[in-house]
Amino acid sequence: MIEEERYCIDVLTQVRAVRAALNKVEQETLADHLQHCVAHAFHAGSEKDRIGKIEEILEVLDSRRR
């Protein structure tokens, strides 16, 4: 779009749409991870597994704030 010299607002609108789509994918993936992988670690895993899952999530959430 930029190479085609499209109107700036059109480019920004598309960028926001892509970000929104990626955020939705991220939310869905995180929800799935919590419902399956994390839940499994808390029900059937060891304390080390549980701590590892918590640390993974905290790391991901921390990287989102940067």
The first five atom37 places (N, CA, C, CB, O) and aatype in JSON, in Angstrom:
{
  "aatype": [12, 9, 6, 6, 6, 1, 18, 4, 9, 3, 19, 10, 16, 5, 19, 1, 0, 19, 1, 0, 0, 10, 2, 11, 19, 6, 5, 6, 16, 10, 0, 3, 8, 10, 5, 8, 4, 19, 0, 8, 0, 13, 8, 0, 7, 15, 6, 11, 3, 1, 9, 7, 11, 9, 6, 6, 9, 10, 6, 19, 10, 3, 15, 1, 1, 1],
  "atom_mask": [
    [1, 1, 1, 1, 1],
    [1, 1, 1, 1, 1],
    [1, 1, 1, 1, 1],
    [1, 1, 1, 1, 1],
    [1, 1, 1, 1, 1],
    [1, 1, 1, 1, 1],
    [1, 1, 1, 1, 1],
    [1, 1, 1, 1, 1],
    [1, 1, 1, 1, 1],
    [1, 1, 1, 1, 1],
    [1, 1, 1, 1, 1],
    [1, 1, 1, 1, 1],
    [1, 1, 1, 1, 1],
    [1, 1, 1, 1, 1],
    [1, 1, 1, 1, 1],
    [1, 1, 1, 1, 1],
    [1, 1, 1, 1, 1],
    [1, 1, 1, 1, 1],
    [1, 1, 1, 1, 1],
    [1, 1, 1, 1, 1],
    [1, 1, 1, 1, 1],
    [1, 1, 1, 1, 1],
    [1, 1, 1, 1, 1],
    [1, 1, 1, 1, 1],
    [1, 1, 1, 1, 1],
    [1, 1, 1, 1, 1],
    [1, 1, 1, 1, 1],
    [1, 1, 1, 1, 1],
    [1, 1, 1, 1, 1],
    [1, 1, 1, 1, 1],
    [1, 1, 1, 1, 1],
    [1, 1, 1, 1, 1],
    [1, 1, 1, 1, 1],
    [1, 1, 1, 1, 1],
    [1, 1, 1, 1, 1],
    [1, 1, 1, 1, 1],
    [1, 1, 1, 1, 1],
    [1, 1, 1, 1, 1],
    [1, 1, 1, 1, 1],
    [1, 1, 1, 1, 1],
    [1, 1, 1, 1, 1],
    [1, 1, 1, 1, 1],
    [1, 1, 1, 1, 1],
    [1, 1, 1, 1, 1],
    [1, 1, 1, 0, 1],
    [1, 1, 1, 1, 1],
    [1, 1, 1, 1, 1],
    [1, 1, 1, 1, 1],
    [1, 1, 1, 1, 1],
    [1, 1, 1, 1, 1],
    [1, 1, 1, 1, 1],
    [1, 1, 1, 0, 1],
    [1, 1, 1, 1, 1],
    [1, 1, 1, 1, 1],
    [1, 1, 1, 1, 1],
    [1, 1, 1, 1, 1],
    [1, 1, 1, 1, 1],
    [1, 1, 1, 1, 1],
    [1, 1, 1, 1, 1],
    [1, 1, 1, 1, 1],
    [1, 1, 1, 1, 1],
    [1, 1, 1, 1, 1],
    [1, 1, 1, 1, 1],
    [1, 1, 1, 1, 1],
    [1, 1, 1, 1, 1],
    [1, 1, 1, 1, 1]
  ],
  "atom_positions": [
    [[0.82, -1.19, 0.0], [0.0, 0.0, 0.0], [0.87, 1.26, 0.0], [-0.93, -0.01, 1.2], [0.55, 2.25, -0.66]],
    [[1.94, 1.22, 0.74], [2.83, 2.38, 0.79], [3.51, 2.58, -0.56], [3.88, 2.22, 1.9], [3.61, 3.7, -1.06]],
    [[3.97, 1.47, -1.14], [4.6, 1.56, -2.45], [3.63, 2.07, -3.51], [5.15, 0.21, -2.87], [4.04, 2.71, -4.48]],
    [[2.37, 1.79, -3.31], [1.34, 2.25, -4.24], [0.89, 3.68, -3.92], [0.14, 1.31, -4.21], [0.0, 4.22, -4.57]],
    [[1.52, 4.28, -2.91], [1.23, 5.64, -2.47], [-0.25, 5.81, -2.11], [1.62, 6.63, -3.55], [-0.89, 6.8, -2.48]],
    [[-0.76, 4.82, -1.37], [-2.14, 4.9, -0.9], [-2.26, 5.97, 0.18], [-2.62, 3.53, -0.37], [-1.27, 6.33, 0.8]],
    [[-3.43, 6.45, 0.38], [-3.72, 7.47, 1.37], [-3.31, 6.97, 2.76], [-5.21, 7.86, 1.35], [-3.61, 5.83, 3.12]],
    [[-2.63, 7.82, 3.52], [-2.07, 7.44, 4.83], [-3.12, 6.83, 5.76], [-1.44, 8.65, 5.5], [-2.85, 5.83, 6.43]],
    [[-4.29, 7.41, 5.81], [-5.33, 6.9, 6.7], [-5.75, 5.5, 6.3], [-6.55, 7.84, 6.69], [-6.06, 4.68, 7.16]],
    [[-5.77, 5.2, 5.01], [-6.09, 3.84, 4.56], [-5.03, 2.85, 5.04], [-6.2, 3.79, 3.02], [-5.36, 1.73, 5.45]],
    [[-3.78, 3.25, 4.98], [-2.68, 2.38, 5.45], [-2.82, 2.16, 6.95], [-1.29, 3.0, 5.11], [-2.73, 1.03, 7.43]],
    [[-3.04, 3.25, 7.68], [-3.19, 3.13, 9.14], [-4.39, 2.26, 9.52], [-3.33, 4.52, 9.78], [-4.32, 1.49, 10.47]],
    [[-5.46, 2.39, 8.78], [-6.64, 1.56, 9.04], [-6.33, 0.08, 8.84], [-7.8, 1.97, 8.12], [-6.76, -0.75, 9.64]],
    [[-5.58, -0.24, 7.81], [-5.2, -1.63, 7.56], [-4.25, -2.15, 8.63], [-4.56, -1.76, 6.2], [-4.35, -3.3, 9.06]],
    [[-3.32, -1.31, 9.06], [-2.38, -1.7, 10.12], [-3.15, -2.01, 11.4], [-1.33, -0.59, 10.38], [-2.87, -3.02, 12.06]],
    [[-4.11, -1.16, 11.75], [-4.92, -1.4, 12.95], [-5.73, -2.69, 12.83], [-5.86, -0.22, 13.21], [-5.89, -3.41, 13.81]],
    [[-6.23, -2.97, 11.63], [-7.01, -4.2, 11.42], [-6.12, -5.43, 11.61], [-7.64, -4.21, 10.01], [-6.54, -6.42, 12.21]],
    [[-4.91, -5.37, 11.11], [-3.98, -6.49, 11.26], [-3.63, -6.68, 12.74], [-2.69, -6.25, 10.43], [-3.61, -7.8, 13.23]],
    [[-3.36, -5.58, 13.44], [-3.07, -5.67, 14.87], [-4.24, -6.29, 15.64], [-2.74, -4.29, 15.45], [-4.05, -7.13, 16.51]],
    [[-5.44, -5.86, 15.31], [-6.62, -6.39, 15.99], [-6.75, -7.89, 15.75], [-7.89, -5.67, 15.51], [-7.08, -8.65, 16.66]],
    [[-6.49, -8.31, 14.52], [-6.58, -9.74, 14.19], [-5.51, -10.53, 14.95], [-6.42, -9.96, 12.68], [-5.79, -11.61, 15.48]],
    [[-4.3, -10.01, 15.02], [-3.24, -10.68, 15.75], [-3.54, -10.73, 17.25], [-1.9, -9.98, 15.52], [-3.27, -11.74, 17.9]],
    [[-4.09, -9.66, 17.79], [-4.48, -9.67, 19.2], [-5.53, -10.74, 19.48], [-5.01, -8.3, 19.62], [-5.48, -11.41, 20.51]],
    [[-6.47, -10.89, 18.57], [-7.52, -11.91, 18.74], [-6.9, -13.31, 18.74], [-8.59, -11.79, 17.62], [-7.25, -14.15, 19.56]],
    [[-5.98, -13.56, 17.82], [-5.29, -14.85, 17.76], [-4.51, -15.08, 19.05], [-4.34, -14.92, 16.53], [-4.52, -16.18, 19.6]],
    [[-3.85, -14.04, 19.53], [-3.09, -14.16, 20.78], [-4.01, -14.5, 21.95], [-2.32, -12.86, 21.07], [-3.69, -15.38, 22.75]],
    [[-5.13, -13.81, 22.06], [-6.08, -14.08, 23.14], [-6.62, -15.5, 23.08], [-7.22, -13.08, 23.09], [-6.72, -16.17, 24.11]],
    [[-6.97, -15.94, 21.89], [-7.52, -17.3, 21.73], [-6.47, -18.35, 22.08], [-8.03, -17.51, 20.29], [-6.78, -19.35, 22.72]],
    [[-5.24, -18.12, 21.66], [-4.16, -19.07, 21.94], [-3.86, -19.11, 23.43], [-2.9, -18.7, 21.16], [-3.66, -20.18, 24.0]],
    [[-3.84, -17.95, 24.07], [-3.6, -17.91, 25.51], [-4.72, -18.62, 26.27], [-3.47, -16.46, 25.99], [-4.46, -19.38, 27.19]],
    [[-5.96, -18.37, 25.87], [-7.09, -19.03, 26.53], [-6.99, -20.55, 26.38], [-8.43, -18.53, 25.94], [-7.22, -21.29, 27.33]],
    [[-6.65, -21.01, 25.18], [-6.51, -22.44, 24.94], [-5.38, -23.02, 25.79], [-6.23, -22.71, 23.45], [-5.51, -24.1, 26.37]],
    [[-4.28, -22.29, 25.87], [-3.14, -22.74, 26.67], [-3.53, -22.86, 28.14], [-1.94, -21.77, 26.52], [-3.2, -23.84, 28.8]],
    [[-4.24, -21.85, 28.65], [-4.67, -21.89, 30.04], [-5.64, -23.04, 30.31], [-5.32, -20.57, 30.43], [-5.53, -23.73, 31.32]],
    [[-6.58, -23.23, 29.41], [-7.61, -24.25, 29.61], [-7.08, -25.67, 29.46], [-8.73, -24.04, 28.64], [-7.62, -26.59, 30.07]],
    [[-6.03, -25.85, 28.68], [-5.55, -27.2, 28.45], [-4.19, -27.46, 29.12], [-5.44, -27.47, 26.97], [-4.1, -28.25, 30.05]],
    [[-3.16, -26.79, 28.65], [-1.81, -27.05, 29.13], [-1.64, -26.71, 30.61], [-0.8, -26.27, 28.3], [-1.11, -27.5, 31.39]],
    [[-2.09, -25.52, 30.98], [-1.94, -25.1, 32.37], [-2.84, -25.92, 33.28], [-2.25, -23.59, 32.52], [-2.42, -26.36, 34.35]],
    [[-4.08, -26.12, 32.86], [-5.0, -26.92, 33.66], [-4.44, -28.32, 33.87], [-6.39, -27.0, 32.99], [-4.52, -28.86, 34.98]],
    [[-3.87, -28.92, 32.84], [-3.29, -30.26, 32.95], [-2.13, -30.25, 33.96], [-2.8, -30.76, 31.57], [-2.01, -31.15, 34.78]],
    [[-1.27, -29.23, 33.88], [-0.14, -29.15, 34.8], [-0.61, -29.03, 36.25], [0.76, -27.95, 34.44], [0.03, -29.56, 37.16]],
    [[-1.74, -28.35, 36.46], [-2.24, -28.18, 37.82], [-2.98, -29.41, 38.33], [-3.15, -26.98, 37.9], [-3.03, -29.65, 39.53]],
    [[-3.55, -30.19, 37.43], [-4.29, -31.38, 37.86], [-3.41, -32.63, 37.91], [-5.46, -31.62, 36.95], [-3.56, -33.46, 38.8]],
    [[-2.52, -32.77, 36.95], [-1.76, -34.01, 36.85], [-0.25, -33.83, 36.95], [-2.08, -34.69, 35.56], [0.49, -34.8, 37.07]],
    [[0.21, -32.59, 36.9], [1.64, -32.36, 36.89], [2.24, -32.21, 38.27], [0.0, 0.0, 0.0], [1.54, -32.2, 39.29]],
    [[3.53, -32.11, 38.27], [4.26, -31.93, 39.52], [4.28, -30.44, 39.9], [5.71, -32.48, 39.4], [3.85, -29.59, 39.13]],
    [[4.79, -30.16, 41.07], [4.93, -28.76, 41.49], [5.84, -28.02, 40.53], [5.48, -28.67, 42.94], [5.61, -26.85, 40.22]],
    [[6.88, -28.69, 40.06], [7.81, -28.09, 39.08], [7.06, -27.72, 37.8], [8.99, -29.05, 38.76], [7.3, -26.65, 37.23]],
    [[6.16, -28.6, 37.33], [5.36, -28.31, 36.14], [4.48, -27.08, 36.36], [4.49, -29.53, 35.78], [4.38, -26.22, 35.49]],
    [[3.84, -27.02, 37.52], [2.96, -25.88, 37.83], [3.73, -24.57, 37.86], [2.25, -26.1, 39.18], [3.3, -23.57, 37.28]],
    [[4.86, -24.57, 38.53], [5.69, -23.37, 38.61], [6.18, -22.96, 37.22], [6.9, -23.6, 39.56], [6.2, -21.78, 36.89]],
    [[6.56, -23.95, 36.42], [7.01, -23.67, 35.06], [5.92, -23.01, 34.22], [0.0, 0.0, 0.0], [6.2, -22.07, 33.47]],
    [[4.69, -23.49, 34.34], [3.58, -22.9, 33.58], [3.3, -21.48, 34.03], [2.31, -23.76, 33.74], [3.03, -20.6, 33.21]],
    [[3.35, -21.25, 35.33], [3.13, -19.89, 35.85], [4.22, -18.95, 35.33], [3.12, -19.89, 37.4], [3.93, -17.84, 34.9]],
    [[5.47, -19.4, 35.36], [6.57, -18.58, 34.88], [6.44, -18.28, 33.39], [7.91, -19.26, 35.16], [6.74, -17.16, 32.95]],
    [[6.0, -19.27, 32.61], [5.78, -19.05, 31.17], [4.77, -17.94, 30.94], [5.29, -20.34, 30.49], [5.0, -17.03, 30.14]],
    [[3.65, -18.02, 31.64], [2.59, -17.04, 31.45], [3.05, -15.65, 31.88], [1.34, -17.44, 32.24], [2.8, -14.67, 31.18]],
    [[3.72, -15.56, 33.01], [4.23, -14.27, 33.47], [5.2, -13.67, 32.47], [4.9, -14.42, 34.83], [5.19, -12.46, 32.23]],
    [[6.04, -14.5, 31.89], [7.0, -14.01, 30.89], [6.28, -13.48, 29.66], [7.97, -15.13, 30.48], [6.63, -12.42, 29.14]],
    [[5.28, -14.21, 29.2], [4.51, -13.76, 28.03], [3.79, -12.45, 28.33], [3.5, -14.84, 27.59], [3.81, -11.52, 27.53]],
    [[3.15, -12.38, 29.49], [2.41, -11.16, 29.84], [3.37, -9.98, 30.02], [1.6, -11.38, 31.13], [3.04, -8.86, 29.64]],
    [[4.54, -10.22, 30.59], [5.52, -9.16, 30.75], [6.0, -8.65, 29.41], [6.69, -9.65, 31.58], [6.18, -7.44, 29.24]],
    [[6.23, -9.53, 28.46], [6.71, -9.12, 27.14], [5.66, -8.32, 26.38], [7.12, -10.34, 26.32], [6.0, -7.54, 25.5]],
    [[4.38, -8.49, 26.72], [3.32, -7.71, 26.07], [3.33, -6.27, 26.53], [1.96, -8.33, 26.36], [2.86, -5.4, 25.8]],
    [[3.85, -5.99, 27.72], [3.84, -4.63, 28.24], [4.99, -3.8, 27.69], [3.91, -4.65, 29.76], [4.99, -2.58, 27.84]],
    [[5.95, -4.42, 27.09], [7.14, -3.67, 26.6], [6.82, -2.94, 25.34], [8.31, -4.61, 26.36], [7.7, -2.27, 24.78]]
  ]
}
